[in-house]
């Protein structure tokens, strides 16, 4: 990293850090490639210095010394196959490797497949802990939040190494229990978003724990109410709202909890226009962490199969969030979350200019329009018997000699594909 004055910035440099918080600036990406004069002017107006990452810069400013080989890289193992790794995770419970994956110095992330294998057992442990926790609440036995907190810490470390891998695991390790899946979805998305906003590690873990616990009070609601496929009556909706008080009552019985953790649980259903519950708080009085929790709760509910509504694609869910922008949630927070997930969130089906259909499996932090994808269908829309991955950032060529690029995003069920099940074919 090089710290340089904004007066010396040039197009082609990759800005990794500002000398001020990202939130409140026009730069929606936490780290971006300077591509226009307008970006240079904005940086000069807002900052005195910024940090530039030569490894992610392009052209004359790209400064990775490829001839240098780190000693621990000399005996590189053959790369893992994404499809094979996913099948192993989906079909069997795995044993965690002895060591966490290494973070590559250039990408600043662990390898996707290595992280999937390492973190899958941690996700399984959390799912088991959530089931045990629910049973303890029903039988009024003591809760072991310390053990769950340690598991959240391990997931937070995985998010720091490779957020896409942890997001994949919430899909691949889904259960038939909406409550557990939703809690894990919210927890992981909160930690990914918090890391994207460069929040401190302690707050990342606090948000992750709150995501797991914020709806724990629903354990006290009648199961048939939670499974009701029809719209709720006003009386039923009022009863559902009581889960916030129940969650707080359960948490207040635990000693030494972080006040911010309790505040998130208390306020995650409040909305900036005052239409939320239970206290109808408005604006910034809700607090950043609680508003983030409410946004994740809303988004994650849309991408899961609920008793009263089918799931929607990631992109459709993001489009719905845009309609709530400036009304239910602050515009800056919605914008930052959309940038966090990227234009093509992992799991998005896309059609390439070759006619092939692929699923996005990993973002590229430098150029968001060029993710890593897995080819599912050939140009004639026939199923690829041996799916292959391609990294669009490396500008691979189609059979006709053109650079691969994404032509359009597709609905999740396009051409009869369900990406969640395709890997088992």
Number of C-alpha atoms within 10 A of each C-alpha: 12 12 15 13 14 20 14 9 20 15 16 19 23 25 25 20 19 20 12 13 10 18 15 10 14 12 15 18 24 19 20 23 21 19 13 11 11 10 18 17 13 14 23 17 11 14 14 14 20 22 19 23 23 20 18 23 22 16 9 9 17 15 13 13 8 6 6 7 9 8 7 8 9 8 7 7 7 6 9 12 13 18 18 13 16 19 16 14 18 20 11 8 12 16 12 13 13 7 7 16 21 14 15 12 10 11 13 13 19 22 18 21 18 20 25 25 22 20 25 24 19 20 21 17 13 21 19 12 18 21 13 13 20 19 14 14 16 10 9 10 11 11 18 13 16 9 12 18 16 14 19 25 19 16 24 25 18 24 26 20 22 23 26 22 25 27 20 19 24 21 16 19 18 20 12 8 9 17 19 21 22 25 24 25 27 30 30 29 29 28 29 26 24 23 20 20 19 16 12 11 16 11 17 28 26 25 30 29 26 26 30 24 25 31 22 25 22 22 17 15 14 11 10 8 15 18 12 12 12 10 9 15 9 9 8 12 12 13 15 18 16 16 20 21 16 19 21 19 12 15 20 12 11 12 7 7 13 9 8 16 22 19 17 26 26 20 25 28 25 26 25 20 15 15 15 18 17 17 13 15 19 17 16 12 13 23 18 13 23 26 25 25 25 26 26 23 23 17 20 21 21 21 19 19 14 17 12 13 12 10 16 18 19 23 23 15 17 22 13 14 21 16 12 15 16 15 15 22 24 20 14 15 21 21 16 20 24 20 19 21 20 18 17 25 24 21 24 20 30 26 20 19 16 20 16 21 30 27 26 23 23 22 23 15 19 19 13 18 16 21 27 20 25 22 22 25 20 16 15 10 12 12 17 14 10 8 16 14 17 17 18 20 18 12 13 14 13 15 9 8 9 12 14 21 20 20 14 12 19 17 16 22 12 13 12 8 17 13 18 14 11 12 18 13 7
